Amino acid sequence: RQIRDFTPLQPGCVSIYLCGATVQAAPHIGHIRSGLNFDIMRRWFEYRGYDVTFIRNVTDIDDKIIAKAAEQNRPWWSIGYENERAFDDGYTALGCLPPTYEPRATGHVTEMVEMMRVLIERGHAYEADGSVYFDVRSWPSYLELSKQDLDEMRQPAEEGITGKRDPRDFAMWKAAKPGEPDWETPWGRGRPGWHLECSAMAHRYLGSAFDIHGGGLDLVFPHHENEIAQAKAFGDDFARYWVHNAWVTMSGEKMSKSLGNSVLVSEMVKQWRPIVLRYYLGTPHYRSTIEYSEEALREAESAFARIEGFMQRVVEKAGVVEPSAEVPPTFAEAMDDDLGVPQALAVVHTTVRQGNSALAADDKEAAVACLAEVRAMLGVLGLDPLDPQWADEESCGEDLHGVVDSLVGLVLEQREAARARKDWATADAIRDQLNQSGLVIED
C-alpha cells in the first residue's frame, strides 16, 4: 500500500516469483494480464541493467483440477497438461518472454514435506486425521499483508476437513480420498494444499529471501497471506516487495470462469491481432482495473495503428531504423515510478506526433530520430511491431500468398482439363471443394 524505493537483495540482480496458472481450464484474458504486467516489469529491470531471475509456477494439482477430472471422466494430469499448454500458447502469442524457470507443484512434493516437518517441529503446524494444518494463532503477525483482524475473521471449515484446532487454520496437506491423486508422507498419503505449493517452490528456486512476489489482487487473501505465514515460520525472510495487478472485469465483475464471463485467449487471437491485445491489456497501469469491451479494444487498435502508421512511413522513406540505445528521460521517469506505463505511453504518442510533423516537413533526419526512440520505448513494453517476433507474425500470411496462388492455379488447370474432357462430376467436385475453402469459381 505504499511506493518504496527498490533496492535489490543482491546488487545488480532481481529475483521475482509470480503466482502463475492454475491449470483447470484454458486461460481467459484476465489470466494472461498478470503474465503481461510482470513481463513488462521484467523487461524494464533488464533494460535498467539488472540480471533478472523470473519464476512463474504452474499449479497442476488443486481441488478445481480434481473436480474437472471427475466431471469430464479424465485423468487429472491430462486436464492439467492440456491447459498448461494452452497457457503457454497464450503467453507466447501475446509476446511474453519465457520465465527463467517454470516449476510444477507436483514436482516439488519433497520440498513441501520438508517444510511441513520443520513447521510441525516448531509448533506452527499439526497433523490431524492424515491432514496437516497451519496453526494461525502460533504466528502473531498472521494477516500482516491483508491487514485483517484474526478475531473478527470467520473462515468456515473446508468441506470434508476434520480435526482443525481452529476453523481459521488452513490445510497445508490434505489426507487422501478415494479416487484422488496422493503421495506418501510421514503423516499418511495425501496431496498438497494450494498455499504450501508456492512457499515450497519459491524457497527451492529463490532461496530464503527474494525481491518481489507478484500475483493478482484476488490472491492477497488467503493465498499470499498463508504463503507468508508458512515461509516465515519455516525460517525464510521470503519476499521483500509485494506487487498485485488488478483484474479484467466485465460489467463490473471480475472476469472468471465461474461467472461464465470469460473471454478465452485462444478465441481472442482469432478476432484481434495478438500485438493489439498486448497493447490493450499491457498499457493500463497494472493496479488499474480494465473493464472489457469490444469498443475499448477497437480504441486500442486505432491507437496502435497510429503508431504503426508512423513507423511504416519512416521505413518506406529511410529503410529499417535501429532502436536508440536509450529511451527518452521522461519515459524512463514514468517507468521508474511504479511502472507508470500509461504515462510512458503518452511519451510514445508524443514522439510519434513529432515524427509525423517531421515527415510532413520532409525532415527525414528528425523522423528517423523519432522512430529510433519509439522503437526503444516499444521494445521495453514488448510492443515493437518491427521486432522479429511480430514481424514474422505479420509477414507469414504474405509469404504464403505466392504458394496459395500457385496451388489454386494448378487446381483450376485440373478443373479446366476435366471440363475439356466433359468430366463434369470431377469439375463440379473441384469447384465445390474450392467453395468450401472460401474461393468462389464462376465460369
N, C-alpha and C positions, 0 to 999 in steps of 0.2 A: 504493500500500500504506500510505498514511497519510492522515489528515484534516488539511487545511490551511485556514487562513482564506482565504476567497475575496476577492481584490482584482482588480477588472477592469482590463484594459489601459487602457480609456478610461472615465473616471468617468461613471457613470450608464448605461453601455451594457454589454451582454453579447453576445458572439459565440459561437455554438455550431455545430459541424459534427458531424452524425450520419451514420455509415455506414448508408445505407438499404437498399432492396430490391435483391437480385439477381433479376431477373425471369424465371427459367427455369420457374417454376411458380407456381400460386396460393398465397397465404400461409396458413400454419397459425398457431395462437395463439402459438407460440413466436416467430415473426417479429414479430407485432404487439406483443408485450410490450415490446420495445425502444422502439418508437414511443410506447407509452403512458408508459413510465418517463420518457422525455425530454420528453414533453408536460407531465407533472406538474412536472418541473424548470423548464421554460419558463414555465408558469403561476405558479410560485412566485416566480421572478425578476420577472415582470411585476407580481405583487401587491406585491413589495418596491419597486416603482417604477422598475425598470430598463427601458430600451428594448432589446428582445431581437432580434437577427438570428439566425434559426434556419435553417440549411441542412441539408437531408436529400437526399442524392443518390440517383439511380437508376442501377444498373449494368446497362446494357442491351446490353452486348457482353461475352461471357465464354465460357470453354470449355464450361460446362454448357448455356448457351443454344444454342451451336452444335451440341452433341451432341443436344439435344432437337429441333432443327430437322431434323437428319439422320434421327433416329428417327421423327419424325412426317411427314417429307417436306413441310415447310412452310418459308416464308421465316423467317430468324432474327428479323427485325424484327416479323413478325406475332406470334410467340410472345412476344417482349418486350413489345409494346404491350398485348396481351391481358392479360398478367399484371400489368403496371403498373396497368392499370385495376382489376384485382382487388385489388391492394394499396391503391389509393386508396379503393376501396369499403370495405375493411376498416378503414382508419384513420378514415374518416368515420363508419362505423357505430358505432365504439367511442368517438366523441367527441373525436378528436384534432384540434387546431387545424391548419390548413394551414401548411406551412413558409413562411418568407419567400421562399425560392427553392428549387426542386427540380430541379437540373440533371441532365441525362442525360450519361452518359460519352461517347456518340457525338457529342455537340455540342461537345466540348472537345478534339478531336484536335490543333488548332493549339497550344493551351497545352501539351499533352503533348510535341509535337515540340520546342517551345522549351525545355522543361525538360530533355529528353534532350540537346539540343545543348549547353547550358551544362554539364551533368554530364560529357559526353564531353570538352569543352574543359578542364575542371578535373581530369581524370584519375580521376573517380569512376565512369565508365561506359565501355563499349566496344562496338563493333559486331562481330558475327561471323556470317557466312553470312546476312546480312539481318536478323538479330535484334539487339537491344540489351540488354546485361546491366549490372546494377549490380555493381560490384566491392566486395564487402562488406569486404574487407581494407583498402580505401582509407579506410574510415570507422572510426576506432578505437572510437567509442562505440556501434557497432552492437550490438544486443541489450540496450540500457540499460533498455528497458521490461520485457522478459520475464526479465531477469536470468539469461540463459543464458551458457554459455562457448562461444565460437565453435569453439575447438579440439576440444571434445567433441561438437559438433553435427555430425551427418551428414545433410545434406539431399540426397536422391537426385536425380540429374539428371532433368529432366522428359522425358516420352516425346517423341521426335522433335526434341528440342532439342540442337543441336550447337554446338561452339565455345566452351564455357564455360572460363574460366581456372581456376575453382574450382567444384566441384559445388554449393557453397552460394551462389554468385552467383545472383541471381534475375532473371527476364526482365522488362524494362520494356516491350519491344516484341517481338512475335513475327512472324517472317517469314511471308509469305503462303503459304497452302497451297491447292491446287485445291479449288474449291467453297466456300471460306470467304470471309467479307467481308474487304475490305482497303482501306487508304488509302495514298496516296503520301507518302513521306518521303524525306529526303536519303539514307537507307540502303536504299532499296527499298520495295516495297509490303509492307504487313503490317497488323497490328492491335494495339491496346494490351494490355498486361498489366494485371491487376486492380489491382495496388498503385499503378501510375503514375496511374491514373484519379483516385483520391481526392486524391493530393497536388496534382495539377494543378487540380482543381475547388476544393479548399479555398483554394489561392492565388488563384484567379480571383475568388472571391466574398468572401473574408475577409482577403485580403492576406497579408503575410509573417508576421504573428503574429496569433493569436486566442486566446480564453479557454479554451474547453472542446472537447475532441474526445471523442465518445461512440461506443458500439457494444457489441455482445455480447462476453461474456468469451472466446468462441472466436476473436475477431479479434485478440487481443493478439499472437499469433504465428501465421503470419508477417505478416499484413496490416498491422497497425499498426506493427510493428517496421520493416517495409520502407518504409512511408509516412514515418516519422520520418527514416530514413537518406536517402531521396531528397530530402525537403524541406529538411533541414538542410544537406546537401551542396550543394544548389542555392543556399543562402544565406538561407533562411527561418528565423525563430525557431520557427515552427509553433505547436503547441498548448502552453499553459501548464499545463493540468489535463487528466488522462485519467480518464474515468469509464466503467466497464464494468458492464453489467447481467448478472445470472446467467440461467441457462436455465430453460425449462419442460421438465420431464422426464416420462417415462412408464416405470414400472418401473425407475427409477434411471438411465435412459439419456436423453441429450439428445434432445429432440424434433427429428426431421429426416426429410426425405422419403426419404433413402437407407435409413433404418432401417424405413421403412414404418409409422411410428407417429404420423404427423402427424394433427392434427385441424384441418381446414380452417375458416377463419373463416366462409366462406360457408355452411357446414353448421351451425356452432355457433350462428349468429344465428337459425337456424330453430328451434333447440331451446331457446335461452335468450334472455332479453331482453338486448339489447346493453349496457344500463347495468349489468346484473348481471355480464356478462362483464368489463366495465371494472373493476367493484369487485373481482372475483376476481383479475384479472391486475395491477391497478394498486396494490392496497393492501398486499401484502407488500413488504418492503424490497427496493430494486432489486438489492442484492447477494445476496439470498437466493434459493436455488433453489425453484421451485414444482413440486411433484410433482402432476401432473394426475390427477384422479379425479372421477367424477360426484358422489361423496359430498361432496368438498370444494366443488364447485360448488353443491350443494344447501345446504351450510352458509353459503356466501357469499350465496345467495339469501335464506335465512332472516334473516341478519344485516342485509342491506339492507332487507328487508321491515319489520323493526322500526323502522328509521329512517323509512321511507316512511309507516308507520302513524302514527307520532307527528306527522309533518308534515301528513298528511291530516286528523287530528283537530283540529289547531290551525286549519287553513284553514277547516274546517267551522264552527268556533266563532267565528273572528275575521276570516275573509277572508284574501286573499293578503298575506303579510308580506314586506317587502323585506329583503334580506340586510343585516346590520350592516356598518358601514364598516370595522371591524377584526375580525380573528379573535382568539380568546382568547390571552393571552400564552403559556400552556402549549402550545397548538397551534403557535404561531409558533416557540417554542423548539425543539420537536421537528423541525419542518421545516428550521430553520436548522442543525440538527445532522445533516449528511449526508443530507438529505431523509428524515428518520425518519418515514415515512408510517404505519407501524404504531402508533407512539406518538401521532402526531397523530390517528389514527383512534380511539384509545382516548378522547381528549378529546371527539370527536364523540359516541361512545356514552354517555359520562358525562353530557354535556349533554342528550342525548335522555332519559336516565333522570330527570334533574332536571325536564325539561319534562313528562314523564308524571306525575311526582309533583305538579307544579303543576296539571295538568289534573284529577287526582284530588281535589285540594283546592279545585278551582274557582277557582284563581288565574290568571285569564285574562292578566293583565299579565305575570306571570312566564313563563307558557307562550309568549307572543308573543316575549318577550326571548330565550328559549332557541331558538325557531325561527329568529330573525334570526341568531343566532350559528351555528346548524347550517347554514343556507344559505350563510353566508360561508365556512365551512370546506369544505363540499362543493363550492362553486364553485371553490376553489383546486384541488381534486382532480378537477374535471371531472365531478362526480357529483351535481349538484343536480337532482333529478327535476322541480323547478318551473322549471328553465331552459327557454326556448322550444324548444331542440333536442330535449330528452327529452319535454317536454310535448306537442310536436307528434307525436312518435312514439306517445305514449300515446293521444292523442285521435283519431288518424287513423282507427282502426277504429270508434270510436264515431260519428264524423262520418258514416260510411258506413252506419250501421245503418238510418237512415230511408230512404236511397236503395235499399238492398237490399230492405227491406221492401216499398217501393212497387213495385219491379220484380217481385218474386216474386208480389205480389198481382195485378199485371197479367197475368203468365203464367198464374196459376191461373184468372183470369177467362176467358182464352182457352181453357183446357182445359175449363172448365165449358160454354163455348159449343159446343165440339166435341162434348162428351158429349150436350148437348141436341139437337144435330142428328144424333146417332148416328154421328159420325165417330170411331169407336173407334181407328182407326190413328193419327190425329193426337193424340187424348187420351193414348194409351199412349206415343207418342213424346215428348210433353211431360213426362210423368211420368218416363220413363227418363232424359231429359236432366237433370231436377232431381235424380234419384237420383245421377247422376254428379257433381253439384255438392255432394253431401252432404246434400241435402234429401229426406227420405222423405215421400211423399204417400200417405195412406191415405184411401179413400172409406168 
